[in-house]
Amino acid sequence: MRSTFNSSKQIVLLLPLLLLSMLAAPASGGVFEGNGEIGFDVGWVDLDGGDYGDESRSSIRGGYHFSDLFQLEGQLVGIGSGGPDGVEALGGIFANAVFNWHPNETVVPYVLVGLGAVEMESFPFYHCHGQHGSSCHHGHHGHHGHHGYHEDYEASGAVQVGVGSRFFFGRGRTAVRLEASMMAFEDDFDRDRELLSLSVGLTWRLGRYRGPTVKAAGGTS
């Protein structure tokens, strides 16, 4: 998972350069065949009813629209949950098939199906007692009563499904993205996990405005 988070940091450093290049070009609303797309989102996660608080989710994503309907997207996901004894974190990487609709050029709803891999880590807090911290112990006893904490970072296969919409504004190159998604995988104790996420973010079209490739009946091509 460390490698996943390191890749996320590198992509974040490139975002200002991408934004500068976008501002220099004219724009119209929407995303269509031949356009690229890059964005990020943050949100809330339901961690299977766990007793941890501060459940948060962040994502960096980018893809290419092969047609007005179909987009292939890569996505890096990070989920963190802080509790009284430590922090649990999950990192994932997904390839998503995204199917877009175009009721108009400013609202682009979609559904997605993704395949990928996730890794989980636990970071326990240390509690020290006595003078000069002579006696210290882990504040975390592992998952569901298992002593110690898990240090095996083996990846697990995962799938996700989602539904959302982009709402373009301003000059039309930038959109607010709202999404609800479900991620399913098997954790380190062979338990099936299903995580519901609600997120909001921004996305930017890469490339010039092209317009729809299929015109309405009676229109000109």
C-alpha positions in Angstrom: 0.0 0.0 0.0 2.9 2.3 0.6 3.7 2.2 -3.1 0.1 3.1 -3.9 0.2 6.2 -1.6 3.6 7.3 -3.0 2.1 7.1 -6.5 -0.8 9.3 -5.4 1.6 11.9 -4.0 3.4 12.1 -7.3 0.2 12.5 -9.3 -0.9 15.3 -6.9 2.4 17.2 -7.7 1.5 17.1 -11.4 -2.0 18.5 -11.0 -1.0 22.2 -11.0 0.9 21.8 -14.3 -2.2 20.2 -15.8 -4.4 22.9 -14.6 -2.2 25.6 -16.1 -2.4 23.9 -19.5 -6.2 23.7 -19.3 -6.6 27.4 -18.6 -4.6 28.3 -21.7 -7.1 26.7 -24.1 -10.7 27.6 -25.1 -13.4 25.3 -23.6 -16.9 24.1 -24.1 -19.1 22.0 -21.9 -19.0 18.2 -21.5 -16.8 15.2 -22.3 -17.1 13.2 -25.5 -15.2 10.7 -27.7 -11.5 11.5 -27.9 -11.4 13.5 -24.7 -9.2 12.6 -21.7 -10.2 13.4 -18.1 -8.5 13.8 -14.8 -9.9 14.5 -11.3 -10.0 13.9 -7.6 -12.6 13.4 -5.0 -13.0 13.1 -1.2 -15.8 11.5 0.8 -17.2 9.3 3.6 -17.1 5.6 3.9 -19.3 3.1 5.9 -16.8 0.6 7.3 -19.1 -2.3 7.8 -20.5 -0.9 11.0 -17.1 -0.9 12.6 -16.5 1.0 15.9 -13.9 3.4 14.4 -14.5 7.1 13.7 -13.3 9.6 11.2 -13.9 7.4 8.2 -12.6 9.2 5.2 -11.9 8.5 1.5 -9.8 10.2 -1.1 -9.3 9.3 -4.8 -7.2 10.4 -7.8 -8.5 9.2 -11.2 -8.0 9.7 -14.9 -9.2 8.2 -18.1 -9.8 8.4 -21.8 -13.2 8.5 -23.6 -13.1 5.9 -26.5 -16.6 6.9 -27.5 -19.4 9.2 -26.2 -20.7 6.2 -24.2 -17.5 4.3 -23.1 -14.6 5.5 -21.0 -11.7 3.5 -19.5 -10.5 5.0 -16.2 -7.6 4.3 -13.8 -8.2 5.2 -10.1 -6.1 5.3 -6.9 -8.1 5.1 -3.7 -7.1 5.7 -0.1 -9.3 5.1 2.9 -8.4 5.9 6.5 -10.2 5.1 9.8 -9.0 6.5 13.1 -9.9 4.8 16.4 -8.9 5.2 20.1 -6.0 2.7 19.8 -4.7 3.4 16.3 -5.4 4.0 12.6 -6.4 1.5 9.9 -5.7 2.4 6.3 -6.6 0.9 3.0 -5.1 1.6 -0.4 -6.4 0.4 -3.7 -5.9 0.7 -7.4 -8.7 0.1 -10.0 -9.4 -0.1 -13.7 -12.9 1.1 -14.3 -15.2 0.7 -17.2 -17.4 3.9 -17.2 -20.6 4.2 -19.2 -21.7 7.8 -19.8 -25.0 9.4 -20.8 -25.5 12.9 -22.3 -28.9 14.4 -21.6 -27.1 17.7 -22.3 -23.6 19.2 -22.4 -23.5 20.3 -18.7 -24.8 17.2 -17.0 -23.1 13.8 -17.7 -24.4 10.9 -15.5 -22.6 7.6 -15.5 -22.3 4.1 -14.0 -19.0 2.3 -13.5 -17.7 -1.2 -12.9 -14.1 -1.7 -11.7 -11.6 -4.4 -11.0 -8.5 -3.9 -8.9 -6.5 -4.7 -5.8 -6.5 -3.4 -2.2 -4.0 -3.6 0.7 -4.7 -2.9 4.4 -2.4 -1.7 7.2 -2.8 -1.0 10.9 -0.8 1.6 12.7 -1.1 1.2 16.5 -0.6 4.0 19.0 2.1 3.4 21.7 1.2 4.0 25.4 4.0 4.5 27.8 3.9 4.4 31.7 6.4 5.2 34.4 9.2 7.6 34.5 10.9 8.4 31.1 8.5 6.1 29.3 10.2 3.0 30.7 7.2 0.8 30.0 5.5 1.0 26.6 3.0 -1.2 24.9 0.9 -1.2 21.8 -2.5 0.5 22.1 -4.0 -1.8 19.4 -4.8 -5.5 19.8 -5.4 -6.3 16.2 -8.6 -7.1 14.5 -11.5 -8.5 16.5 -9.5 -9.6 19.5 -6.3 -10.9 17.8 -3.3 -9.7 19.7 -0.7 -7.7 17.9 -1.4 -6.0 14.6 -1.2 -7.2 11.1 2.1 -6.5 9.2 1.4 -8.6 6.1 0.7 -6.3 3.2 -0.4 -8.9 0.7 -2.8 -7.4 -1.8 -6.4 -8.8 -2.2 -8.5 -8.7 -5.4 -11.4 -6.2 -5.3 -14.4 -5.1 -7.4 -16.4 -1.9 -7.2 -19.6 -0.6 -8.8 -20.8 3.0 -8.7 -23.2 5.6 -10.0 -22.7 9.3 -10.3 -22.9 12.4 -12.4 -20.7 15.3 -13.5 -22.0 18.8 -13.5 -20.0 21.2 -15.7 -19.9 24.9 -15.0 -18.1 28.1 -15.9 -16.3 27.7 -19.3 -17.4 24.1 -19.4 -14.0 22.3 -19.0 -14.5 21.8 -15.2 -17.2 19.8 -13.5 -18.3 18.9 -10.0 -18.5 15.1 -9.6 -21.0 13.4 -7.2 -20.7 9.6 -6.8 -22.0 6.7 -4.7 -20.0 3.4 -4.9 -19.6 0.0 -3.3 -16.3 -1.7 -3.0 -16.1 -5.5 -2.2 -13.0 -7.5 -1.3 -11.8 -10.2 1.1 -9.7 -8.9 4.1 -6.7 -10.5 5.7 -8.9 -12.7 7.9 -10.8 -14.1 4.9 -13.9 -12.0 5.7 -16.0 -10.5 2.9 -16.0 -6.7 3.2 -18.4 -4.4 1.4 -17.7 -0.6 1.8 -20.2 1.9 0.8 -18.8 5.3 -0.2 -20.3 8.7 -0.9 -17.9 11.3 -2.4 -17.7 14.7 -4.1 -14.9 16.0 -6.2 -13.7 18.0 -9.3 -12.9 16.7 -12.7 -11.4 18.4 -15.8 -11.7 17.5 -19.5 -8.4 17.1 -21.3 -8.4 18.0 -25.0 -10.5 20.2 -27.2 -14.3 20.2 -27.3 -15.4 17.7 -29.9 -19.2 17.5 -29.4 -21.3 14.3 -29.7 -20.4 11.9 -32.6 -24.1 10.9 -33.0 -26.5 13.6 -33.9 -30.2 13.7 -33.1 -32.6 12.4 -35.7 -33.1 14.9 -38.5 -29.8 16.7 -37.6 -26.8 17.1 -39.8 -23.5 15.2 -39.2 
